[in-house]
Amino acid sequence: MRKPFAFALMLAAAMGLAACDKASEDKAQDAQQHAEQAQEKMGEAQDKMNDAAKENAEAAKDQAEAQQKAAEEAAKEAAPATPAPEAAPAAPAPEAAPATPAEPAKQ
């Protein structure tokens, strides 16, 4: 009598535990859902990184343009306001007499 009773008790306990436990199919579905969510989040993170890289590139381009404009402005300020007309080549000056005589005059 003890054997059939113990067998029935073990069978009932196993059935009760099996009913409370998720089926392996449910676990597989949950794992698949989590994997899909992780994949989506990885895609979103990659998109954010790409956007940040584009913003950095645009900022660097804008900064380079600003530096170039500043250099052009500095060059304009350093140059004369009106361009000087091109002067004709200067003719050599005629040789003038020396300002002091080389020999003093004798009397």
PLY file of the C-alpha trace (Angstrom):
ply
format ascii 1.0
element vertex 107
property float x
property float y
property float z
element edge 106
property int vertex1
property int vertex2
end_header
0.00 0.00 0.00
2.85 2.32 0.61
4.19 2.00 -2.94
1.00 2.98 -4.80
0.43 5.88 -2.39
4.01 7.16 -2.77
3.76 6.74 -6.54
0.50 8.72 -6.68
1.96 11.44 -4.45
5.04 11.79 -6.62
2.92 11.88 -9.78
0.70 14.62 -8.32
3.72 16.67 -7.20
5.33 16.37 -10.64
2.09 17.45 -12.35
1.71 20.40 -9.97
5.27 21.57 -10.59
4.90 21.12 -14.34
1.74 23.20 -14.36
3.45 26.06 -12.50
6.56 26.04 -14.67
6.64 27.83 -18.03
6.92 25.57 -21.01
10.20 25.54 -22.84
8.41 27.04 -25.84
7.45 30.07 -23.74
11.02 30.44 -22.62
12.24 30.26 -26.21
9.72 32.93 -27.26
10.77 35.19 -24.40
14.42 34.72 -25.32
13.61 35.57 -28.95
11.74 38.72 -27.88
14.62 39.82 -25.69
17.08 39.20 -28.50
14.94 41.28 -30.88
14.72 44.10 -28.34
18.46 44.01 -27.82
18.99 44.12 -31.59
16.67 47.15 -31.89
18.48 48.95 -29.08
21.83 48.22 -30.72
20.48 49.68 -33.97
19.25 52.78 -32.16
22.61 53.20 -30.43
24.40 52.87 -33.79
22.07 55.49 -35.29
22.81 57.85 -32.42
26.55 57.33 -32.90
26.21 58.02 -36.63
24.22 61.19 -35.92
26.84 62.35 -33.43
29.61 61.71 -35.95
27.73 63.73 -38.59
27.22 66.58 -36.13
30.93 66.55 -35.26
31.87 66.64 -38.94
29.50 69.54 -39.58
30.84 71.40 -36.55
34.42 70.91 -37.72
33.47 72.14 -41.20
31.71 75.21 -39.75
34.70 75.94 -37.53
37.09 75.68 -40.48
34.91 78.05 -42.50
34.79 80.50 -39.59
38.58 80.40 -39.24
38.98 80.97 -42.96
36.62 83.96 -42.87
38.47 85.37 -39.86
41.77 85.01 -41.69
40.32 86.75 -44.74
39.00 89.60 -42.56
42.38 89.96 -40.88
44.06 90.08 -44.28
41.62 92.76 -45.45
42.30 94.86 -42.35
46.05 94.54 -42.82
45.86 95.59 -46.48
45.38 99.29 -47.34
41.80 100.46 -47.68
42.24 101.55 -51.31
44.64 99.80 -53.59
47.58 101.96 -54.58
47.86 102.64 -58.31
50.77 100.96 -59.90
53.55 103.48 -60.22
55.50 103.74 -63.42
59.06 102.62 -63.07
61.03 105.50 -61.66
63.55 107.09 -64.01
67.00 107.27 -62.56
67.67 110.63 -61.03
70.29 112.73 -62.79
73.54 112.76 -60.97
73.88 115.86 -58.94
77.07 117.58 -58.00
78.47 116.48 -54.70
77.26 118.54 -51.80
80.79 119.14 -50.49
83.69 119.73 -52.72
86.42 117.17 -52.54
89.16 119.79 -52.54
88.97 123.15 -50.91
89.39 126.08 -53.22
92.91 127.57 -53.32
93.50 131.31 -53.30
0 1
1 2
2 3
3 4
4 5
5 6
6 7
7 8
8 9
9 10
10 11
11 12
12 13
13 14
14 15
15 16
16 17
17 18
18 19
19 20
20 21
21 22
22 23
23 24
24 25
25 26
26 27
27 28
28 29
29 30
30 31
31 32
32 33
33 34
34 35
35 36
36 37
37 38
38 39
39 40
40 41
41 42
42 43
43 44
44 45
45 46
46 47
47 48
48 49
49 50
50 51
51 52
52 53
53 54
54 55
55 56
56 57
57 58
58 59
59 60
60 61
61 62
62 63
63 64
64 65
65 66
66 67
67 68
68 69
69 70
70 71
71 72
72 73
73 74
74 75
75 76
76 77
77 78
78 79
79 80
80 81
81 82
82 83
83 84
84 85
85 86
86 87
87 88
88 89
89 90
90 91
91 92
92 93
93 94
94 95
95 96
96 97
97 98
98 99
99 100
100 101
101 102
102 103
103 104
104 105
105 106
